[in-house]
Amino acid sequence: MPQLNPNPWFAILMFSWIIFLTIIPTKILNHTAPNEPTPINEEQCKTESWDWPW
């Protein structure tokens, strides 16, 4: 049965995983977000306590 012969399929599997784990993540991580988040001062984030009505 030819599907049990691991010679070509194992090599294809290994090369595809090498591509997925090395080349593709570096290409994806090279892209940067167009709008970088700006830090917010701590004074702006302070909230006042709120008394519950019950």
N, CA, C and O atoms as a GROMACS GRO file, in nm:
protein
  216
    1MET      N    1   0.084  -0.118   0.000
    1MET     CA    2   0.000   0.000   0.000
    1MET      C    3   0.089   0.125   0.000
    1MET      O    4   0.169   0.143   0.092
    2PRO      N    5   0.078   0.209  -0.098
    2PRO     CA    6   0.170   0.321  -0.111
    2PRO      C    7   0.152   0.430  -0.005
    2PRO      O    8   0.246   0.503   0.024
    3GLN      N    9   0.034   0.443   0.053
    3GLN     CA   10   0.015   0.549   0.152
    3GLN      C   11   0.090   0.520   0.282
    3GLN      O   12   0.106   0.610   0.364
    4LEU      N   13   0.137   0.398   0.301
    4LEU     CA   14   0.213   0.365   0.420
    4LEU      C   15   0.363   0.391   0.402
    4LEU      O   16   0.439   0.376   0.498
    5ASN      N   17   0.406   0.427   0.284
    5ASN     CA   18   0.547   0.456   0.259
    5ASN      C   19   0.576   0.597   0.311
    5ASN      O   20   0.528   0.694   0.253
    6PRO      N   21   0.655   0.611   0.418
    6PRO     CA   22   0.674   0.743   0.479
    6PRO      C   23   0.780   0.829   0.410
    6PRO      O   24   0.800   0.944   0.449
    7ASN      N   25   0.847   0.776   0.309
    7ASN     CA   26   0.960   0.851   0.252
    7ASN      C   27   0.921   0.988   0.199
    7ASN      O   28   0.976   1.087   0.248
    8PRO      N   29   0.831   1.003   0.103
    8PRO     CA   30   0.806   1.140   0.055
    8PRO      C   31   0.721   1.222   0.152
    8PRO      O   32   0.739   1.343   0.162
    9TRP      N   33   0.629   1.159   0.224
    9TRP     CA   34   0.536   1.235   0.308
    9TRP      C   35   0.603   1.290   0.432
    9TRP      O   36   0.568   1.399   0.478
   10PHE      N   37   0.696   1.217   0.487
   10PHE     CA   38   0.766   1.267   0.606
   10PHE      C   39   0.852   1.387   0.571
   10PHE      O   40   0.860   1.482   0.649
   11ALA      N   41   0.916   1.384   0.457
   11ALA     CA   42   0.998   1.498   0.414
   11ALA      C   43   0.910   1.620   0.387
   11ALA      O   44   0.945   1.732   0.425
   12ILE      N   45   0.797   1.599   0.323
   12ILE     CA   46   0.704   1.709   0.298
   12ILE      C   47   0.654   1.767   0.430
   12ILE      O   48   0.647   1.889   0.445
   13LEU      N   49   0.621   1.683   0.524
   13LEU     CA   50   0.575   1.728   0.655
   13LEU      C   51   0.682   1.810   0.726
   13LEU      O   52   0.653   1.916   0.780
   14MET      N   53   0.804   1.761   0.725
   14MET     CA   54   0.911   1.832   0.794
   14MET      C   55   0.942   1.966   0.728
   14MET      O   56   0.959   2.066   0.798
   15PHE      N   57   0.949   1.971   0.596
   15PHE     CA   58   0.977   2.097   0.528
   15PHE      C   59   0.864   2.198   0.547
   15PHE      O   60   0.889   2.318   0.562
   16SER      N   61   0.742   2.150   0.546
   16SER     CA   62   0.631   2.244   0.566
   16SER      C   63   0.634   2.301   0.708
   16SER      O   64   0.606   2.420   0.726
   17TRP      N   65   0.666   2.220   0.808
   17TRP     CA   66   0.674   2.273   0.945
   17TRP      C   67   0.792   2.366   0.962
   17TRP      O   68   0.784   2.464   1.036
   18ILE      N   69   0.902   2.338   0.895
   18ILE     CA   70   1.016   2.430   0.900
   18ILE      C   71   0.977   2.565   0.842
   18ILE      O   72   1.013   2.669   0.896
   19ILE      N   73   0.904   2.564   0.732
   19ILE     CA   74   0.858   2.690   0.672
   19ILE      C   75   0.761   2.761   0.765
   19ILE      O   76   0.773   2.882   0.785
   20PHE      N   77   0.666   2.688   0.823
   20PHE     CA   78   0.568   2.749   0.911
   20PHE      C   79   0.633   2.809   1.036
   20PHE      O   80   0.588   2.913   1.085
   21LEU      N   81   0.737   2.746   1.087
   21LEU     CA   82   0.795   2.791   1.213
   21LEU      C   83   0.908   2.891   1.196
   21LEU      O   84   0.946   2.956   1.294
   22THR      N   85   0.964   2.906   1.077
   22THR     CA   86   1.077   2.999   1.061
   22THR      C   87   1.045   3.116   0.970
   22THR      O   88   1.066   3.231   1.008
   23ILE      N   89   0.997   3.090   0.853
   23ILE     CA   90   0.981   3.196   0.754
   23ILE      C   91   0.855   3.277   0.777
   23ILE      O   92   0.860   3.400   0.778
   24ILE      N   93   0.743   3.211   0.796
   24ILE     CA   94   0.615   3.282   0.806
   24ILE      C   95   0.606   3.370   0.930
   24ILE      O   96   0.561   3.484   0.918
   25PRO      N   97   0.647   3.325   1.051
   25PRO     CA   98   0.638   3.416   1.167
   25PRO      C   99   0.724   3.541   1.151
   25PRO      O  100   0.683   3.649   1.194
   26THR      N  101   0.841   3.530   1.090
   26THR     CA  102   0.924   3.649   1.073
   26THR      C  103   0.860   3.748   0.977
   26THR      O  104   0.871   3.869   0.997
   27LYS      N  105   0.793   3.698   0.874
   27LYS     CA  106   0.724   3.789   0.782
   27LYS      C  107   0.606   3.858   0.850
   27LYS      O  108   0.580   3.975   0.825
   28ILE      N  109   0.535   3.786   0.935
   28ILE     CA  110   0.419   3.844   1.002
   28ILE      C  111   0.465   3.945   1.108
   28ILE      O  112   0.404   4.051   1.122
   29LEU      N  113   0.571   3.913   1.182
   29LEU     CA  114   0.615   4.002   1.289
   29LEU      C  115   0.682   4.128   1.237
   29LEU      O  116   0.700   4.223   1.313
   30ASN      N  117   0.720   4.132   1.110
   30ASN     CA  118   0.781   4.253   1.055
   30ASN      C  119   0.679   4.364   1.033
   30ASN      O  120   0.716   4.480   1.022
   31HIS      N  121   0.552   4.330   1.027
   31HIS     CA  122   0.449   4.431   1.009
   31HIS      C  123   0.424   4.502   1.141
   31HIS      O  124   0.415   4.438   1.246
   32THR      N  125   0.414   4.633   1.135
   32THR     CA  126   0.386   4.710   1.256
   32THR      C  127   0.246   4.769   1.247
   32THR      O  128   0.190   4.784   1.138
   33ALA      N  129   0.192   4.801   1.361
   33ALA     CA  130   0.059   4.861   1.366
   33ALA      C  131   0.068   5.005   1.316
   33ALA      O  132   0.163   5.075   1.352
   34PRO      N  133  -0.025   5.050   1.234
   34PRO     CA  134  -0.018   5.187   1.182
   34PRO      C  135  -0.037   5.293   1.291
   34PRO      O  136   0.019   5.402   1.280
   35ASN      N  137  -0.114   5.264   1.393
   35ASN     CA  138  -0.138   5.359   1.501
   35ASN      C  139  -0.082   5.302   1.631
   35ASN      O  140  -0.142   5.213   1.692
   36GLU      N  141   0.032   5.353   1.671
   36GLU     CA  142   0.091   5.306   1.795
   36GLU      C  143   0.012   5.363   1.913
   36GLU      O  144  -0.027   5.480   1.910
   37PRO      N  145  -0.012   5.284   2.016
   37PRO     CA  146  -0.088   5.336   2.130
   37PRO      C  147  -0.006   5.438   2.207
   37PRO      O  148   0.115   5.422   2.225
   38THR      N  149  -0.071   5.542   2.252
   38THR     CA  150  -0.003   5.645   2.329
   38THR      C  151  -0.027   5.619   2.477
   38THR      O  152  -0.138   5.583   2.516
   39PRO      N  153   0.075   5.636   2.559
   39PRO     CA  154   0.056   5.613   2.703
   39PRO      C  155  -0.033   5.720   2.765
   39PRO      O  156  -0.029   5.837   2.726
   40ILE      N  157  -0.112   5.679   2.862
   40ILE     CA  158  -0.205   5.770   2.930
   40ILE      C  159  -0.147   5.799   3.068
   40ILE      O  160  -0.096   5.710   3.135
   41ASN      N  161  -0.155   5.923   3.109
   41ASN     CA  162  -0.108   5.961   3.241
   41ASN      C  163  -0.194   5.895   3.348
   41ASN      O  164  -0.313   5.869   3.327
   42GLU      N  165  -0.131   5.868   3.462
   42GLU     CA  166  -0.206   5.805   3.571
   42GLU      C  167  -0.311   5.899   3.628
   42GLU      O  168  -0.414   5.854   3.678
   43GLU      N  169  -0.286   6.029   3.620
   43GLU     CA  170  -0.382   6.124   3.675
   43GLU      C  171  -0.513   6.121   3.598
   43GLU      O  172  -0.619   6.143   3.656
   44GLN      N  173  -0.508   6.094   3.470
   44GLN     CA  174  -0.631   6.088   3.391
   44GLN      C  175  -0.711   5.963   3.419
   44GLN      O  176  -0.832   5.961   3.399
   45CYS      N  177  -0.645   5.858   3.463
   45CYS     CA  178  -0.714   5.730   3.483
   45CYS      C  179  -0.776   5.715   3.621
   45CYS      O  180  -0.850   5.620   3.644
   46LYS      N  181  -0.748   5.807   3.713
   46LYS     CA  182  -0.802   5.792   3.848
   46LYS      C  183  -0.953   5.815   3.847
   46LYS      O  184  -1.004   5.910   3.787
   47THR      N  185  -1.021   5.726   3.914
   47THR     CA  186  -1.167   5.736   3.921
   47THR      C  187  -1.208   5.758   4.065
   47THR      O  188  -1.135   5.720   4.158
   48GLU      N  189  -1.322   5.816   4.085
   48GLU     CA  190  -1.373   5.838   4.218
   48GLU      C  191  -1.460   5.721   4.259
   48GLU      O  192  -1.520   5.653   4.176
   49SER      N  193  -1.467   5.698   4.389
   49SER     CA  194  -1.550   5.588   4.436
   49SER      C  195  -1.696   5.623   4.417
   49SER      O  196  -1.734   5.740   4.417
   50TRP      N  197  -1.778   5.521   4.402
   50TRP     CA  198  -1.919   5.541   4.375
   50TRP      C  199  -1.998   5.468   4.482
   50TRP      O  200  -1.984   5.347   4.500
   51ASP      N  201  -2.081   5.540   4.551
   51ASP     CA  202  -2.162   5.480   4.656
   51ASP      C  203  -2.284   5.412   4.594
   51ASP      O  204  -2.359   5.472   4.517
   52TRP      N  205  -2.302   5.287   4.630
   52TRP     CA  206  -2.416   5.214   4.579
   52TRP      C  207  -2.541   5.258   4.654
   52TRP      O  208  -2.532   5.288   4.773
   53PRO      N  209  -2.657   5.263   4.589
   53PRO     CA  210  -2.778   5.315   4.655
   53PRO      C  211  -2.839   5.222   4.758
   53PRO      O  212  -2.930   5.264   4.828
   54TRP      N  213  -2.795   5.099   4.772
   54TRP     CA  214  -2.863   5.013   4.867
   54TRP      C  215  -2.784   4.998   4.992
   54TRP      O  216  -2.828   4.928   5.084
   0.00000   0.00000   0.00000
